Amino acid sequence: MTTTAVTAPSRLRIALILGALIALGPLTIDTYLPALPDVGRDLVASEPVVQLTLTGTLAGLALGQLVIGPLSDAYGRRRLLLAGTAVHVLASALVALAPSIEVLAVLRVLQGVGASAGAVIGLAVVRDLFTGRAAATMLSRLILVMGAFPVLAPTLGAALLNWVSWRGVFLFLAGYGLVMLAVVTSGLPETLPVSRRRSARFGPTLRTYGGLLRDRTFVGLVLVAGLAMGALFSYVSGAAYVYQQQFGMDQQTFGIAFGAGAIWLVVGTQLNPVVLRRFEPRQVMSTAVAAGVLVGLVLAVLTATGTGGLPAVLAGVWALLLACGFVLPNAPALALARHGESAGTASALLGSLQFGIGAATSPVVGLLGNDAAAMGTAMFGAIALAGIALVAVARPWTLPDLNEEPELAAA
């Protein structure tokens, strides 16, 4: 398909489509969280084994992006997006029929691979069309989806469980994927012209990854973004057990409490464009990381000592999600601004490490005990490591200001 020029009125349409595509990943990861105990009982599996199905999905998202990102730099964004979404639809339908936890785990990895197309190509399309503060602003809208849906999806899952079993949740995901196939086919133009495409050969792709990994600042920013996402996924993986088993919530109450946390993540991501009118992305990111470390420390101490009960857990988690709402748009925007010539590959590495770190942190909560203290400790550990990566690797004081105006693709 020939690349279509993107006019200002079409930016909202592009943003809505990309947001809906990026939502496919969080929906795939988290919609079934309220049903985790049901999955374990139905398939006769222990809690840690059931939690590994979440890890498998995150691993699929991470690995899929490493492949799909470079391929989209070579063959264009649209066709890879359609292929990946089709894989997701097929895997979702098969998960609904899974006869055992082992089969379910394998299919969840495949689901993650399919959903990774929306995650990586969404970021690449933003970099195709925008630079600088404009990119950070657009990413704020998309990170709203990427960050809020992991928190909102369990609320949707809890509502679905009023009508269907956990298998019905995956049929819903297959239906959502089919809708997105239709939307992309009719409404998303190709944003990478043939003149800007790169080789799909293994050697050049490997060299591009090598160049990205040798860029100390890029790596540092990716680690900051990934560890902030790790703090979020520590909450996502542990909350079902903390709220339902430790504090006695039923599935519907859990969905409401879990969804309420999304408000604070939304506040952060949507205040970010306003704050960027006065401050640089590096300043906002650095301040948010510092605040997150402080809040995370307080949360870890309160949960470890049992001080304050459920209100303390909710307040600490929500404050940390607010801080993450400022970190998650700005770190990727700063990282991708350095590598516009290989946006697909750079987005792939960024997204892969984000979800890879999420996959690594998700089981930590279970290993530490699946209680509030375990969740608080894991969240604090992730954001504290983000602070170390920011200072020791990314060195934000060395980053330039981003003052570029929006850059629209040429026809």
N, C-alpha and C positions, 0 to 999 in steps of 0.2 A: 504494500500500500504506500502511495506517495505521502510524504510528510505534509501535514496541513498546517498552515500558519495559525497560530493561536492568538486570537484577539482578546482584548480586556474583558468583554462580556462573557467570553467562554471560560474564563478562569474559574468561575464558581462551579460550572458544570464539570470541569476537569477535577476540581478539588473534591466534589461530591462523589464522583466515580472512583477516584483514587482512595478516598476515605472508606468507601464501601468495600473496595478490594482489600485494603489493608486490614479491615475488620475481620476478614475471613480467617486470618491467623489467630487472633485472640479468641474469636468465637469457637474455632476448632479446639483450642487449648482448654478453654475454661467453661464452656456451656454445660459440660457434664460433671463439673465439680460437686454440685449438691448430691449427685447420684453415686459418688465414689463408694460410700458404704454399701449401696445397693449392688454395684458392680461386683464388689468383693464377695457379697453373700451369694449372688447369682452364679458366679463363675468359681466360687470356692477358692478365693485368693486372699492372702494376708494384706494388711494395710500398706506395708512398704512395697509389696509387689504391685498393688494397684497404683500406687503413686509413680512407679516406674513407667506406667503407660503415659503419664504426663511428661516424664523425662524423654521418652521415645519420640513424642510429638515435637518437643523442642529440638531434639537432635535432628529430626527430619527437616525442620525449618532451617536449622543451621547449615546442614550439608547441602540441601537443595539450593540455597542461595549461592553457595560457592560455585555451583555448576550453572545455574540459570543466569546469574549476573553477567559473567563473561559472554555467554551465548547471546544475551540480549544486546551486548555491545557489538556483536558481529552480525546478527540477523534481524535486529530491530526489536522494539519492546512488545509490540502487539501480539505477534504470533507466539512468542514464548509465554505471554500472559494467558492466552487462550489455551495453550497446551497444558500448562501447569494447573489451571482451574479445572480442566476436564479430568485430570488425574485425581484431583481432590474430590470431585463429585463421585467418581467410581469407588475410591477408597472409602468414602463416607458411607455409601450404600452397603459395601461389604462389611464394614465395622458393625452395622446394625444386625448382621447375621452371624457375627463371630461366635463360635461354639465354645471357646476356651480363652483364658486370659493370655495365653501365648499367642494365639492367632490375633486377638485384639491388639496386643502390643506391637506386633509386626505391621498390622494395617494402620495403626496410629502413626508409625514412622512414615509410611507412604502418604498418609493424610498430610503430615507436616511438610513433606517434599512438595506436594501439590500446592499447599497454601503459601509456600515460600515465594512463589512467583509474584503474587500480589505484594508481598512485603518488600522484596528487593526492587522490583520494577517500579513500584510506586515512588520510592526514593529516587530512582534513576530518572524518572520522568520529571520530577521536581527539578533535579539538577540540569536536565535538558533545557528547561524553560526559564529557570530563575537562578540568580546568583546573590551573594551577599545577604543583606538584611531581608530582602524580598524572599530569599530561600528560607531563612530562619522563620519568617512570618508564615509562609506556606507550610513549613514543617510543623509549626505550632498547631495548625489546624489538623494535620495528619497525625501528629503525636497525640492529639486529643483522642483520636480513634485508637491508636496503638496502645496508649496508656489507659484510657478509660474503659475500653471494652474488656480487658482482663478482669476488671472489677464489676462491670455491668453484666457480663455474660452469665455468671452464676445466677444472677437475679432472673434473667431470662430462662435459664435452665430450670430453676425452681418453679417458675410459672408453667413451663412445659410439663414438668413432672406431675402437675395436677391432672393432666389429661393422658399422658403416655408414660411408658417405662423408659429406662435409660436408652434402650435401643431406638425409641422414637426420637430422641434428641439427635441422634446421628442421621436419621432420615431427614430431619429438619435442616441439618447442615448440608446434606446433599441437595435439597431443594434450593437453599440459598446460593449454592455454587452454580446451579443451573440458571438462576436469575442473573447472576453476575456474568455468565457466559453471554447471555442475550444483551446485557447492558454494554459490555465491552465491544461486542460485534457491531452494535448500532451507534455507540456514542463516544468511543475513544479513538482518536486518530493516532497514527504513528508519529512519534516525536523525535525520532533519531533518523536524520536523513542519511542516505547511502554514503554521501561524501564524508561523514563523520564516523563511519563504522570501522571496526578494528578486526584483526585476524582472529579466527576461532581456533587456530592451531594451538596445540598443547604448549609448545615452547614459548611463544609470545605471551600466552595467558599466564604461564608460570612466572615469566620475567616481570609481568605487570604486578602480580601478587608480591613478588620479591621486592620490587621497587616500593610498593605501598608499605610493606613490613619494615623496610629500611628507613622510612620516614618517621622519625621519632615522634614528632608532634602528632601526626595522624594516628599512630598506634596509641599514644597517650589519650587522645580524644575518644578513640574507639573504646578503650578500656573504661574511661569515665562513663560513657553511654551504656556500655555493657553491664558495668557493676551497678549503675542506677537501676537498670532493668532487672538485675539480679535481686536487688532489694525488693522491687515490686513482685517478682515471682516467688520470693521467699514468703511473702504475705499470701499470694495466690495459692501456693501449694499447701500451706499450713492452716489457712483460715477455716476450711471446712471442718477440720478436726478440733481446732481450738474453740470455735463458736458452737458447734453442734455437740461435741462430746464433753469438752471441759466446762462450757457454760450452759449446756442443755437446750440450745435453740433447736426448733424443728426446721425442716427444709425451707419453708416459706419465710420464717423469721430470719433465718440465715441469709436468704437471698436479699431481703430488705437491708439488713445490717451491712452485708458485704457491698451492696450497691451504693449505700450511703457514702462509702469511702471514695467512690468515683467522683463525687462532687468536688472534693478537694484537689484531686488530680486535674479535673476539668478547670477549676479556678486557676491553678498554676499555668496550665498550657494556654488558656485564653487571656490571662493577664500578661503573658509573655510578650505578645506583639505590642501591647500598650507600653510596657516597660522598655522595650527596644527603641521606642521613639526618643528616649533620653539616654539610654546606656547601650554600650556595645555588648554583643552576645557573650564575649569572653568574661565581661564583668558580671553579667547576670548569672552565667553558669558558675563562676567561682564562688559568688555569694551564696547561691543555692546549695552548692556542695558543702560549704562550711556550715550552713544552717542545718542541712541534713545530718551531718556528722554529730552535731550537738544534740539534735532531737533524737537521733538513733541511740546515742549513749544514754539519754534519760529513759527512753523506752526499754532498753536492755536492763537497766538497773531496776526499774519499776516491776517489770515482769519477772525478773530473777528473784526479787524479794517478795513478790505477791502483793505489792502495795497498790491500793486503788482499785483492784479487781477489774471487771469488764470496762468501766468508764476510762480507766487509765490506759488500757490496751487500745480502745477505740481512739482516744485523743492522741496518743503517741503515733499510732499508725497513720491517722489522717494527716497529722502535721508532717510526717515524713513523706507521704504521698504528695502533699502540697509542694515540698521542696523538689521532689522528683519531677513535678510538672514544669519546673523551670530548667532543669538539667536536660531532660530528654529531647527537647527541640534544638537547643543551642549547640550541644556537643556534636551531633551529626552534621548540622549546618556548617560548623567550623571545619569539621573533618572533610566534608565533601567539597567545600570551596577550594581546597588545595588540589583537587584532582578531577576537574570537570572533563578532561579529555578521556577519562576512563570511568565515567560515572557509574556504569553498570557493575564493573568489577569492584570499584571502591565501595559501592552500596552493598555488594554481595559480602565483602569482607566485614564491613560494618555490621550488617544484619546478622551474619553468621556468628560473629563473636558475641553480639548481643544475646541471641537465642542460645548460643553455646554456653555462655556464662549462666543464663537462666536455667538451662538444663543441668548445669553443675550445682547450682545453689538449691534447686527444688528438693532434691533428696536430703539435703542437710537438715531441714526442719524435721523430717521423719526420723533421721538418725539420732537427732538430739532429743527426741521424745514426743514430737507432735503436740506440744502444749504451748502456752503463751510465752513461757521463758525461752523455749527453743525458737519460736518464730521471731521474738524480739532480738535474740542474740544473732540469728542469721541475717536479719534486716540491718542491724547495726554493723555487722561484719562486712556486708557488701558495700554499704555507703562509706564506711571508713576506708576500705580499700580503694574506692573511687577517689576519696580525698588524697590518698597517697599517690595514686596514679596521676592525678591532676598536678600536684606539686612536683613530683619527682620525674615524671615523663613528659606530660604535655606542656608544662611550664607556661601558664596562660599569659604571663607578663611579656612573653616573646611573640605573642600572636598579633597580627596586624588588625587594624580596624576594618570592618566590612561596610563600606558605604555605597556599594554598587546598586544601581537601579535594576528593576526586573529586566531579564534578558529573554525575549521571546524567540521561539524557533522560527527560522526562515522557511519559506515554502520550498 
